[in-house]
Amino acid sequence: MKIFENALLKKYNTFGLNYKSDYLFHIETEAEAVSIFKVTIPCEKPVMILGGGSNILFLSDFKGTILYPEIDGINIENTDTQNGYVTISAGAGVNWDAFVEWTVNKGFGGLENLSLIPGKVGATPIQNIGAYGVEVKDLITQVRTISTEDGTFRIFDNNQCEFAYRNSIFKNVLKSKYLVTRVFYKLSTDSILNLSYGSLKDEVSNIGDINLKNVRQAVINIRKRKLPDPEIIGNAGSFFKNPVIKSSLGSHFKNRFPDIPVYPDRDGYVKLASGWLIDNCEWKGIRRGDAGVHEKQALVLVNYGNATGKEIFDLSEEIRNSVSTKFGIELEREVEIAGTI
């Protein structure tokens, strides 16, 4: 375990915001995590669990301890050749896109539509990441965790995770109460592909045959065209969730605005495209100092270099207010806010 005091957080968040944490613990094994939570190695409260930092906006220095899990390892847990499935587990510290690439190279299908999403494996059940018609909740079977209160182990099955759109029990009721150490996924060995979302099928066809590797490459190509690289421009990807509304209201919006993208959700509900709403409030490319809205994707807020967390937050509030005024829709942030406004 590595322990840092007055740790600089710039490289731990994809907005590139240079705040500090009183303490930062790099946790490499489950045993190290247990030693912290059983107070064998005490840490200053409050405690925050941080993965790849790709879904967080710091507004100030963090007064407490940040836990940074680096638990590694990818395992094939079980293979059901008769039914065409395989169960794979990965440590919370494994880079997500590297893991997706590993599954594709092995011929295991299911995660390819989630290629190039930044972050680590441990964050996927917390956020219930999703893209291009796939949500990770439909592939997770179990989540192995350690209680931050007493250091005991607990395994959550899929139902116990209480997954919802960009949400889970770990993000609300049990926030910071359990450290995710390993996640288990049920994948296909029969290459069942999902090409239902937007122009994905056309993108794959332009590359060549319809197969796992080409679907992954198509997703990468689309994401690179639409989204800025956080290594070049600080950002956290999609800043807002797509609002979920009743189907009847969705029909009303479609009648008023024929161009608005409307996607099916659970029975009786649809999702509107936040990016379209923001773009039609003329925010694309707008800049407030070094805080701005990306010129190609209105859903992405960016740090052009020296923006503060509060400046980015204030810009997001302006956007929310304008969308509410024009469309009567209240946008909800996908990015987690940390610190004091």
C-alpha positions in Angstrom: 0.0 0.0 0.0 1.2 3.5 -0.8 0.0 6.4 1.3 0.4 10.0 0.1 -0.2 13.1 2.2 -1.4 16.4 0.7 -1.8 14.5 -2.6 -2.2 16.4 -5.8 -5.3 15.2 -7.7 -4.7 16.5 -11.2 -3.8 13.1 -12.6 -6.6 11.4 -10.7 -9.5 13.3 -12.5 -10.0 13.6 -16.2 -11.0 17.3 -15.9 -7.4 17.8 -14.9 -8.3 19.9 -11.9 -5.4 20.5 -9.6 -6.9 20.2 -6.1 -5.5 18.2 -3.2 -6.6 15.5 -0.8 -5.4 15.3 2.8 -4.5 11.6 2.2 -4.5 9.3 -0.8 -4.2 5.5 -0.3 -3.3 3.3 -3.2 -4.8 -0.1 -2.5 -3.3 -3.0 -4.4 -4.9 -6.0 -2.6 -8.1 -6.9 -0.7 -6.0 -7.6 2.4 -4.8 -4.0 2.3 -8.4 -2.7 2.1 -9.4 -4.9 5.0 -6.5 -3.5 7.1 -7.8 0.0 6.6 -11.5 -0.7 7.4 -10.6 -2.8 10.5 -8.6 0.3 11.6 -5.3 -1.7 11.6 -4.2 1.3 9.4 -6.4 4.2 10.4 -7.3 6.9 7.9 -8.8 10.4 8.2 -12.6 10.7 7.7 -14.5 11.3 5.5 -13.5 8.6 3.0 -14.0 8.8 -0.8 -13.5 5.9 -3.2 -12.0 7.1 -6.5 -11.5 5.0 -9.6 -10.3 6.5 -12.9 -11.7 9.9 -12.0 -13.6 10.1 -15.3 -17.0 10.8 -13.7 -16.2 13.4 -11.0 -15.9 17.2 -10.7 -13.9 18.4 -7.8 -15.0 21.9 -6.5 -12.3 22.2 -3.8 -9.6 20.3 -2.0 -10.8 17.1 -0.4 -10.6 17.2 3.4 -10.3 13.5 4.2 -8.9 10.3 2.7 -9.3 9.2 -0.9 -9.0 5.4 -1.5 -7.7 4.5 -4.9 -8.1 0.8 -5.6 -5.5 -0.8 -7.9 -6.6 -4.4 -7.5 -5.6 -6.2 -10.7 -6.2 -9.5 -12.5 -8.6 -10.9 -15.1 -9.9 -14.5 -14.6 -12.1 -16.9 -16.5 -14.3 -18.2 -13.7 -16.6 -20.6 -15.6 -17.3 -21.7 -19.1 -20.6 -23.1 -20.2 -19.9 -24.2 -23.8 -23.3 -26.0 -24.1 -25.2 -22.7 -23.6 -22.6 -20.5 -25.2 -21.6 -18.4 -22.1 -18.5 -17.7 -20.1 -18.1 -15.9 -16.7 -15.2 -13.5 -16.5 -14.1 -11.5 -13.4 -11.8 -8.5 -13.3 -10.2 -6.6 -10.4 -11.5 -3.1 -9.6 -8.3 -1.5 -10.7 -8.2 -2.9 -14.2 -8.4 -0.3 -16.9 -11.9 -0.7 -18.4 -11.1 -0.4 -22.1 -8.1 -2.7 -21.7 -10.5 -5.2 -20.2 -13.0 -4.8 -23.1 -10.2 -5.3 -25.6 -9.1 -8.5 -23.7 -12.6 -9.9 -23.9 -12.9 -9.1 -27.6 -9.6 -10.7 -28.4 -10.7 -13.8 -26.6 -13.9 -13.9 -28.7 -16.2 -13.2 -25.7 -19.1 -10.9 -26.7 -21.1 -8.4 -24.8 -18.8 -5.5 -23.8 -17.7 -4.4 -27.3 -20.3 -1.6 -27.5 -18.8 -0.2 -24.3 -15.3 0.3 -25.8 -13.2 3.4 -25.1 -15.3 4.4 -22.1 -12.7 5.9 -19.7 -12.3 4.6 -16.1 -11.7 1.3 -14.3 -13.7 -1.9 -13.8 -14.6 -1.0 -10.2 -16.7 2.0 -11.4 -18.8 0.0 -13.9 -21.4 -1.4 -11.4 -21.5 1.9 -9.5 -22.4 4.0 -12.5 -24.1 1.3 -14.6 -22.2 2.5 -17.6 -23.8 2.3 -21.0 -23.4 3.2 -24.6 -24.7 2.3 -28.1 -27.7 0.3 -26.9 -25.9 -1.7 -24.1 -25.9 -1.2 -20.3 -23.4 -3.1 -18.2 -26.2 -4.1 -15.8 -27.3 -6.7 -18.3 -23.9 -8.4 -18.2 -22.9 -8.2 -14.5 -23.7 -11.3 -12.4 -21.9 -10.4 -9.1 -20.0 -7.6 -7.4 -17.5 -8.5 -4.7 -17.1 -5.8 -2.1 -15.6 -5.0 1.3 -17.5 -3.0 3.9 -15.8 0.3 4.7 -17.3 0.2 8.1 -15.9 -3.1 9.4 -13.8 -4.7 6.7 -16.1 -7.7 6.1 -16.7 -9.1 2.6 -20.0 -9.1 0.8 -21.0 -10.3 -2.6 -24.0 -8.5 -4.3 -25.9 -10.4 -7.0 -27.4 -8.5 -9.9 -30.7 -7.9 -8.3 -29.1 -6.6 -5.0 -27.2 -4.0 -7.0 -30.6 -2.3 -7.8 -29.4 -1.1 -11.2 -31.2 1.7 -12.9 -30.3 4.2 -15.7 -26.7 5.4 -14.8 -27.4 4.4 -11.2 -27.1 1.6 -8.6 -27.3 0.9 -4.9 -23.6 1.8 -4.7 -24.3 5.3 -6.0 -27.1 6.2 -3.6 -28.2 4.1 -0.5 -24.8 2.5 0.0 -22.6 5.2 -1.3 -19.0 4.9 0.1 -20.2 2.1 2.4 -18.7 -0.7 0.2 -15.4 -0.8 -1.8 -15.8 -2.8 -5.0 -12.9 -5.1 -5.4 -13.9 -7.5 -8.2 -16.7 -7.6 -10.8 -18.1 -10.7 -12.6 -19.6 -10.6 -16.1 -21.5 -13.1 -18.1 -20.4 -12.9 -21.7 -21.3 -14.8 -24.9 -19.1 -17.2 -26.8 -21.5 -17.1 -29.8 -20.8 -13.5 -30.9 -24.4 -12.2 -30.4 -23.9 -8.6 -31.5 -26.0 -5.5 -30.8 -26.1 -3.1 -33.8 -29.4 -1.4 -33.0 -28.1 1.9 -32.0 -28.0 4.8 -34.5 -25.4 4.5 -37.2 -23.4 1.7 -35.6 -24.3 -0.9 -38.2 -23.3 1.4 -41.0 -20.0 2.2 -39.3 -19.2 -1.5 -38.9 -20.1 -2.2 -42.6 -17.7 0.5 -43.7 -14.9 -1.3 -41.8 -15.7 -4.8 -43.1 -17.3 -8.0 -41.8 -19.7 -7.8 -38.9 -17.7 -9.3 -36.0 -16.6 -8.5 -32.5 -13.4 -6.7 -33.4 -15.1 -4.6 -36.1 -17.9 -3.6 -33.7 -15.3 -2.5 -31.2 -13.4 -0.6 -33.8 -16.6 1.1 -35.0 -17.5 2.2 -31.5 -14.0 3.6 -31.1 -14.2 5.4 -34.4 -17.5 7.0 -33.5 -16.4 8.0 -30.0 -13.2 9.5 -31.2 -15.1 11.6 -33.7 -17.7 12.8 -31.2 -15.8 13.1 -27.9 -12.6 14.9 -27.0 -9.6 13.0 -25.6 -9.2 13.9 -21.9 -5.4 13.6 -22.4 -5.7 16.6 -24.6 -8.7 18.5 -23.3 -9.9 18.0 -19.8 -13.4 16.5 -19.7 -15.6 13.8 -18.1 -17.5 12.6 -21.2 -21.2 13.1 -21.0 -21.9 15.6 -18.2 -25.7 15.1 -18.1 -28.0 12.1 -18.2 -30.5 11.7 -21.0 -33.9 12.7 -19.3 -36.4 9.9 -19.0 -40.0 11.1 -19.5 -43.4 9.5 -20.1 -44.1 8.2 -23.6 -47.0 10.6 -24.0 -44.8 13.6 -23.3 -42.2 12.1 -25.6 -44.8 12.1 -28.4 -45.6 15.7 -27.6 -41.9 16.7 -27.9 -41.6 14.7 -31.2 -44.6 16.6 -32.6 -43.2 20.0 -31.6 -39.6 19.2 -32.6 -39.5 16.5 -35.3 -35.7 16.3 -35.2 -35.3 15.5 -31.5 -33.9 12.0 -30.9 -36.3 9.9 -28.8 -35.2 6.5 -27.5 -37.3 3.7 -26.0 -36.9 3.1 -22.3 -38.9 0.9 -19.8 -42.6 0.4 -20.5 -44.4 3.7 -20.7 -41.3 5.9 -20.8 -38.8 7.2 -23.4 -35.4 9.0 -23.2 -34.7 12.4 -24.8 -31.2 13.3 -26.0 -29.7 15.8 -23.6 -27.1 16.8 -26.2 -29.9 17.8 -28.7 -31.6 19.9 -26.0 -28.4 21.6 -25.0 -27.4 22.2 -28.6 -30.8 23.7 -29.4 -30.2 26.2 -26.6 -27.1 27.2 -28.6 -24.5 26.1 -26.1 -22.2 24.2 -28.4 -18.8 25.8 -28.5 -19.6 28.4 -25.8 -16.8 29.3 -23.5 -16.6 31.0 -20.1 -12.9 31.6 -19.6 -11.3 28.2 -19.7 -14.6 26.4 -18.9 -16.6 25.5 -22.0 -18.9 23.3 -24.0 -17.2 21.1 -26.6 -17.5 22.4 -30.1 -18.5 19.0 -31.5 -20.6 17.6 -28.7 -22.9 19.8 -26.6 -23.2 17.1 -23.9 -19.5 17.4 -23.0 -18.2 20.2 -20.7 -14.5 20.8 -21.0 -11.5 22.4 -19.2 -9.4 24.3 -21.7 -6.5 24.5 -19.2 -7.0 26.5 -16.1 -10.7 26.4 -15.3 -11.7 25.8 -11.7 -14.3 23.2 -10.7 -16.7 25.9 -9.6 -16.4 27.6 -13.1 -17.3 24.3 -14.8 -20.1 23.8 -12.2 -21.5 27.3 -12.8 -21.5 26.7 -16.5 -23.5 23.5 -16.0 -26.0 25.4 -14.0 -26.4 28.0 -16.8 -27.0 25.1 -19.2 -29.6 23.4 -16.9 -31.5 26.7 -16.4 -31.7 27.4 -20.2 -32.9 23.9 -21.0 -35.5 24.2 -18.2 -36.7 27.6 -19.5 -36.9 26.5 -23.2 -38.1 22.9 -22.9 -39.4 22.5 -19.3 -37.0 19.6 -18.8 -34.7 19.4 -15.7 -31.4 18.0 -16.7 -29.7 15.8 -14.1 -25.9 15.6 -13.9 -24.2 12.3 -14.7 -20.9 13.6 -13.3 -20.6 13.4 -9.5 -19.8 16.6 -7.6 -17.2 16.5 -4.9 -16.3 19.3 -2.5 -17.8 22.6 -1.4 -19.5 25.0 -3.8 
